[in-house]
Amino acid sequence: MIKLLTLLFVLSTLIIFNQNSDPTKLDSLMGWLETHVNSLKDSTELGVNSRKAVLLSKESNNQKTLALSYKYLAFYHKEYSKIDSAVYYYNKVKDIYAQQNNVQELASSFLDLKTVYTVKADYNQAKIYTYKALELYENLNNQKGLAQCYAHIGDLLYYENNYDEAIKYCNQAIVIQKKINAKKDLALSYRFKANSQLFSGSDLKNALESINASIDIYKEFGETGIPMMASINWRGNIYKYMDRYQEAIADYEANFDNSMALGLERYLIPSLGNIGHVYVMQGKYKEALPYNLQAIDLIKRTGRTRNLWENYMHVAEIYESLGELKLALYYHQLYASELELYKDNIILSLETEAQAKYEVGQKNATILFQDETINQQKRTKILYVILTSLLAIILFGLFYNYRKNQKRSQLLETLNTELDTKNQQNELLLREIHHRVKNNLELVKSLISLQSADLEDSATKDAMIASQNRVQSMGIIHQKLYQGEHLGSIDMKDYFVNLSDGILDTFNAENKVKVECAMEQLDLDVDTAVPIGLIVNELLTNALKYAFPNDSKGKIKISLRQSNPNILSLKVIDNGIGKTTESQSKGTGFGSQLIKLLTQQLNGIMEEKYDNGTSVMFEFKIKSAA
């Protein structure tokens, strides 16, 4: 699905490059986006047309439509694609409104960022942006915006387990929204209120009353998509804790069927996880297991890690109840690790300056987390004792069987099963490692970007941007590894498409330079892909900097093929001005040195030609990917 969307984006971009700016076409495109943004059946076209609108807005230097186009593109990624991409484009929106000093829209963009950071379980950043929005709306005396902020503060307090304070903020929002008749906002506030009412210790009938109020408002507007599904999911949660299990499962299954019908894979997560939890509460552990395992897999693939620790906890409990103590211990350790990350985010959130407005939540959250830590330690000790006893019994049984020369085939089958389980565990851990490496590289890239923003010397700033692109090229590889089906290899064509898109965006060259990946699908191992990716990054950067002066248009062609199992041929060809004395004098020479070192690392040779542009060809002696 992701590859198909990427192909559509590239094709739409190529079409745009061959057209002149047309204000009428841009206005028509913006009108389509406004009327179809919430249409689930048009989700693919939403991504494609948002990208077109971005390019046309840049071409016509229309900052108003550019901000709206980025906002539609961010919404597309939030709901249907990559949550990290949603963060990136919402930041683009924020930056434009900040430059224009458009306080009203800037405040709205802060709340959009709060929403995506909440999905990423980064509650510290979510809180920072919520209070930034609150300050702006207070200065504007915007009652609708103030009510939205109060509701979102209530939502964040829910994740800190400060339920009573959360309900108070939601009630403040509800009073204002009833007064100004902001019904759609009111439906969300009722849902946030019901979230905290479920765990506040009050009568669950109050929580059911609030969530039904949210559902009734959505029905009044004919809403059947994601907002309605979120409220129905929470009503299922309330039914679950009222021991009304059949009604709970009915709500979860209705959401599951709706998500499948609409093609919303990531919204299967709460339905799967909650159905599994209902079966756990009923003691039906075998029925529960496949639901929670499938939920974990979807969480890891979509990056929506907010409820990952809960599903790890349920799976650990299931395996313990089924007597699978090794697997129980393994998932309990994953649960403990993920819960620590969750707690760290909450504690970091509590330490922000904005926390001065509601300090009571910090004490309650700290006490809760301390109690949970103690319970984790006790549970882990018990599991270790049981596991040790089990191993002793197994050793005795093996010795007895050896003496009696019996049941050897059964022993071999047991060992094979354990090996398969270990392989699955190793694959899960390897995906996690690549995920964390990618996040760390993103952090390094952000730090370089922040540092370069303060530089005035152009040569130094160019060097910092080049370093940022090199880090990005490695980060994309690790992202492809943990998102792909094969952990040992990378599809280089897909990687080059993503790499070139990022570099074109860095140089703002989407409307003048086309990058073509003229190659078949080719999988390489990470040790080969990283240096080749860095080489292509340097060549693309050099071409964009020197080959097309004075905003001239051009084309860059990348091809990579494997002529035999041990030889790779790489070509990067542009139709620019070729090698000139001026281009040689401008560079620092570091990129050329890096290319030579990486070529030597891969036992390769390099050849350059300057005829109607620049052609750089390589042959590498490598080992094919497994």
N, C-alpha and C positions, 0 to 999 in steps of 0.2 A: 504494500500500500504506500509506504513512504517513498519507495523508488518511483512508483507511478506518479505521485504528486511532484517529485523533483523533476521528472521528465516533462510534466506539463508546464512547470515554472520555466524551465529552460526554453521550451518551444515558444511559450508566450513572450519571453524576453527577446528571442530572435526576431519575432514578428514586429515587436515594438521598435527595435533598432532600425528597421527598414522603413519607418513611417515618420513623417514630420509631426511636430506638436500640433494638436487640433483641440482648441478649447471646447468646441462643441462635443467632441468625442469624450473628453475628460469629464465634462458636466454630465453626460449620459451615463458614463461609467460610475460616477459618484452617486447618481440617482439609483442605479441598480443596486449598489452596495447598501445604500440606506434602507431599501425595501426588502432586501434578501438576507440581511446579516443574521437574522434569527431563523432562517429557513433551513432545517436540517437536511432536506433533500438536495439543497444547493451548496453543501459544505465544500465540495471540491472546487466548484466555480468561485466560491468566496475567496479561497486561497489564491487562485489564478488571477481573478480580477483585482484583488487587492494589490498583488504584485504589479499588474499592469498600471494601476492607478499611481503607485509609488514612482514608477519610471516616467510616466507622463507628467506627473507633478514636478519631478526633478528637472525634466526637460524644459518645462515652461516656467520653472522657478516660482511655483505657486506654493508658498509655505502653508497656507490654510488647508488646501486639499492634501498636501504631503502629510501633515499631522493626522488628518482623518484617515488617510490611506494606511499609515503605520498603525493606527488604532484598530482598523478592521483586520489588518494582517496579524496583529497581536492577539485579537479575539479569536481568529481562526486557529492559531497555534495553541491557545489556552484550551479551547474546547475540542479540537480534533487532531492536534499534532504534538509538537514538542513544547513542554512547559518552559524550558530554558529559552527557547526562541521567543516565547510570549514575553518573558522578562526583558529580553533584548529590545524588542520593538516597543514595548510600553515605555522603556527608558528613552527611546528616540522621541516618542510623543511628548514626554515630560520635558526634554531638552528644548524642543521647539517652542512650547508654551512658555517656558522660563525665559527664553530669548525674547519672545514677543511681550513678556510681562502680562500675559493673559491669565490673571489670577484665578478666574472662575474655572477655566479648563485645566489649569495646573492642579488645582485641588482635586478635580475629578480624576486626573491621571494618577495622583497619589493613591486614591482609593483603588484604582485598577491594579496598581503595583501591590497594594496590601493583599488583594485577592489572590494573585499568583504566588506571592511569597507564602501565604497561608497554605496553599496546595503543596508547596515544596517543604512545608513544616519549618520554615525559617521565620519563627514568630517574632524574633527581635527586629528584623527588617520590616515585617508587616506592621509592628507597633509604631516604629519610627515614622513610616509613611502615613499611618492613620492620624497620628497627632500633628503631623505637618498639615494634612488636609483640614483637621479641626481648627488649627490656628488661622488658616486662611478663611474658612467659612465664618469663624467668629468675627474677623475683621470686616467681612462683607455683610454680616448679619443675615446670612442665607439660611433660613429655617430648614429648607429641604436638605441642604448639605449637612447642617448640624445634626439633624435626625439620622442621616445615613452614617455619620461618624459615630454617634452614640451606639447604633446597632452593631457596627463593626467592632467597637471597643468591647461590647458585650460578647461578641463572637470570640475575640482574643482572650477575654477573661475565662471563657469556657475551657479553652485549652490549658489554662493555668489552674483549672479546678476551683476557681473562685466563683462558684455558681450563684450565690446570693447577690454579689456585687454585679455579676453579669446580668441577672434578671432586672436589677434596678436600672441599668443603662438601657436595656431593651424597652422597659416601660417608658423611660423618658422619650425614646424615639417614637414609640407607638402613640403617645399623647400628641406629639407634634404632627405626625403623619395623618392621624385622624382629623386634626384641626384643618390641615391644608389639603386634605383629600388625596394624599399620595398613596394610592392603593397598592401599586406594585411594590413600592418600598415597604409598605405595611406588611405585605405577605412575607417578605424576607425577615423583617423584624420579629414577626410571630414565630417563624421557624427557629431563629437564633434563641428566642426566649424559651421555646420548647426544648431545645438542646440542653440548656442548663436546668430547666425544671425537672428533667428526667433524673438527674443525679443530685439534686439539691436536698433531697430528703422530704420534700413536700408530697402532697397527694398526687399520684400519677394521673388522676383524672384532670388535674389542672394542666399538665403537660399535653394530654390528649386533646383538651379543649383548645389550647393554643395552636397545635399543629393542624387541627381540623379547620381552624379559622384561616390559616395560611392556605390550605388546600381549597377551601371554598372561594377565596379571592382569586386564585389561579383559574379555577373553573369558570368564574364570572368573566374573565378575560379570554377564555378559550385556550389557555396555556396547557400544552401537553408534552413539552420538551423537558430540558434539563432542570429548570427551577421546580416544576411540578414533581419530577422524579425525585429530587432531593427531599422534598417535603413528604412524599409517600414513603421513601426509605426511612425517614425519621419516625413516621407513624408506626412503621413496622418495628422499629427499635422500642418504642413505647409499649406496643402490644407484647413484645417479647418479655419485657420485665414485668408485665402484668400477668404473665403466664398464659396469655392468649396466643398460643403458639401457631395454631392454624391460620389465624388472621394475620399474624406477622409474616408467615411464609407466603401467604397469598399476596401481600404487598410487595415482598421481595421478588417473587416470581413475576408479578405484573411488570415491575421495573426491568427485570431481566429480559422478558419478552419484548418490551418496548425498546430496550437498548439494542437487542439483536435486530429488530426490524429497522431501526434507524441507522444501524452500522456504527454505533458508539461503543467501541470495544472497551475503553477505559471506564465507562459507567457500568460495566458488568462487575467491577471490583466490589462495591458495597453489597450488591445482591449476593454474590458468591460468598463473601466473608460472613455476612449476617445469616444466610441459610445454614452455613456450617456451624455458626455459633448457636443457633437454635437447636440443632441436633446435639451439640455438646451439652447444652443445658438439660436436654432430655435423656442424656446418657447414651445416645445413639452414635458412638464414636466412629464406627466403620463408615456410616453414612456421611458423617461430617467431614472426614479426611479429604476426599477429592475436592470438595468445595473450597476449603481453606488453602490447599496447595495450589489450586488454579488461581485463586485470588493473589497469592504471593507472586506467582509467575507474572501475572498482569501488572502488578505494582512495580516489579523490577523492570519490566519492559517499557512501561509508560513513564516512569520517573515520579509517579505520584506516591511518595513514600509516607504520607501522613499517617496512614493506619497500618504500616508494615509491622510495627512491634506487636500490635494486637493479634494479628494473624499468626506471627511466630509463637506468641503465647498460647493461642488455641491449639496449634499443631503440637507443641510440646506437651500440653495436657492430654491431647488425644493419644499420642504415642505412649505416654506414661500409663494411661488407662488400659491400653492394649497390650502392655507388657513389653513394648519395644523400647527398652531403657536407653540403649545407645543413641537411638534417634531422638528420644525424648531429651536426653542431655544435650545433644547437638543443637536442637532447635531452641532449647532453653537458653543456651549460650548466645545464639543469634538474637533471641528476644531481649536478653539482658544488655547486649551491646547496642541494639537499636533503641532500647528504652533510655540508655545513657545519653545517646545523641539527642533524643527527644527532650530529655531533662536539661541537657546543656543548652539547647535552644530556648527553653522556657526560662532558665536561670539568667541567661544572657539578656533575654527580653526584660526580665525584672530589674536588671541593673541599668537600663537606659534612663535618661533624664525624664522621659515622659512618665515613668513609673511613679513619680512623685504625686501624680493625680489619683493613684489608687494603690497605696503601699500595703494595704491590708492583705492583698492577694499573695505577696511575697512570703509572708510568714506561713500562711496556710499551705502554699505549694511546697515550701521547704520541708515542713513537717511531713506532708504526704510522701514526698520523695525519700525522706530518711526511713520512714516505715517500710516503704516498698523495697528499699535497698536491703534492709535487715531481712525481710521475707525472702528476697532473692538468695541471700547468702545461706539461710537455713535450708531452702529448697535444694540449692546446689550441693550442700553437704550431705543431705539425705540421699540424693541421687548418686553421689560418689560412693557412699557406703553400700548402697544396693548394688551398684555396678561391680564393686570389688567382690562382694559376696557371690554375685553371679559368675564372675570370672573364675573364682575358686571352685565353684561347682562344675563349671565347664571343664576346667583342667582335670578335676577328678574323673569326670565322665570320659574324657579323652584317654586318660591312663587306663581306665577300666576296659574301654573298648579296644585299646591296643593290646592289652593282656588277653582278652578273649577273642581278638581278631574278628570283631563283628561291626556292623553298621558303618563300614568305611564309605560306602557310597553316599550315605546320608550326611556324613561329615564333610565330604567334598562339596555337596550341594550347598551346605550352610556357608562354607568358606566362599563359594562363588557369589552367593547372595550378599555377603558382607563386602566383597570387592566391588560389586555393582553399586552398592550404597555409598561406598567411599568415593567412587568415581563421580557420582552425582554431587556429593558434598564438595569435592575438589572443583567441579565445574562452577558450582554456585559461588564458592569463595573466589575463584579466578575472575568471575564476572564482577564481583564486588571490588576486587583490587583494581581492575581496569576502570570501573566507575569512579573510584576515589582518585586514581591518578588523573583522570580527565578533569575532575573537579579541582584538584590541586593546580593543574596547568591553567585552568580558567582563572584561578586566583592569581597566579603569576602574571598572566596576560593582563588582568585588571590592574595589578600593581604597576606594571610597566606603562600602561595607558595613563594612569594617574600621574606618574612621574613625568611622562613626556608632555602632559598638558601644561606643566609649569615651565617648560624649557622655551627659550627664545632663539637659541642658536639653531638654524635650520638643519645644518649637517648633523648635529647631535640628535635633533628631533627625528630626522630620517632614520638614523641608526636605531633609535628606540622603537620606531614603527616597524622596522625590519625585524628586530628581535621579537616584537609582539607577533608578527606573522609567523616567525619560526616556531614559537611556542604554540600558536594556533594550529599549525600543520601537524604537530605531534599530538595535540589534544584531540583533533578530529579522528586520528587513528585509534586512540583508546576508546573514543565514543563509538566508533564502528565496531570495535571488538566486543564491547559489552552489550551492544544492541543486536549484533548479528547472531546467526544460528551456529556459526563455526568459530570457536574461540581462538583457533590457531592460525586463521588466515583472514585476509581483508580483500574485498572486491575493489581493485585499484581504480576502475573506471568510475564507480560511484564516489570513491574518495577524491579523485581529481575534480569531479564536478563540484563537490562541496568546497574543496580547497580554492578553486578558481572563483566561485561565488563570493567567498569571504574576502579574497584579495581584491577583486573588482570593487566590492563595497568599500574596502579600506581606502582605495584611491579614487572612489566616486567615479568609476570609469565604465559603469554598466551601459551607458548610452553611446559609447564611442568604440569600445573594443569588444569583439566577440571571441570567446574561448571555446574551441571545439575539441572534444575528446574522441579522436578517430581511432577507436580500438574496440576489440571484443572484451567480454568479461574475463578478467584475469585475477586469480587469487594468489596473494603472496603472504609469506609469514611476516610477523611484525619486525624481525631483525632486518629484513630486506626492505619492507615498506617504509620504515622511518627515514633511512638515508635517502631513498629515492624521493620521498615526499619533500624532504628538505631541499634537495637539488631542484625539483620542479618549482618549489616556492621561490627560490632565489632567481631562477630564470624568468618566471612570471613577473616578479617584482622588478627585475632589471628591464624587461620589455616595456612594462607600463611606465617606468620612469624615463626611459631614454629613446625607445623605438618610435614613439608617436608624439612628437613635439607639437606644441601650438594646438592642442586639442584635435589633432588629426585622427581620423578613424582608421581602424585596422582589424587584423585578425591574427589570433594565435592558435596554432594547432598542436595538440599533444597526442602522441601515440606511444604505446608500450606493448611489446609483443614478446613472446617466448618462442624463439625459433627452434630451440631444442631444450631438453630438460635442464641444461646447465647454462644456457645463454639467454640473457635478457637484452632487448634492444629498445632504447628510449630515444625519442626525437621530440624536440621542442622547436617549432618553426614559427617565425612571425614575418609579416610583410611590411615591416617598418623601414626606417632609414638606414639600417645596418650599423656597423661599427664606425664611429667618428672620433676624431681627436677630442671633441668637446665632451662626448659621453665618457671617454676614458678618463679625462681629467676630473670629472665631477665625482666619480665613485671613490670609495675608500679602499677598495681592493679586498675587503674582508669577505664579501660574497664569493668572489672568484676563488679565493684561498679555500673557503669552506667547500665549494663544489669539487675542487681538486682533491681535498682530503677525503671527502665522502666517496669519490670515484675510486680512489686507492683502497678504501675500506672494502669496497665491493669487487676488488680485483678487476677494475674496468679501465677502459680507454675512452678518451673524449676527442671529438673532432668538431671544429667550428668552420662554417662557411658563411660568406657575406655576399650574396647574390640576390638582388631584389628583396633584401631583408636579412635576417639572421637565422641560420640553422645550426642547432647544436645537437650532435648525435653521440650516443653512448652505447657501449657494449659491456655488459657486466657478466662475470662468471660467478654464478650463484647456485644454490641448491633449491630445488622446487619445494613449494609449501606442501606440508603433509595433508 
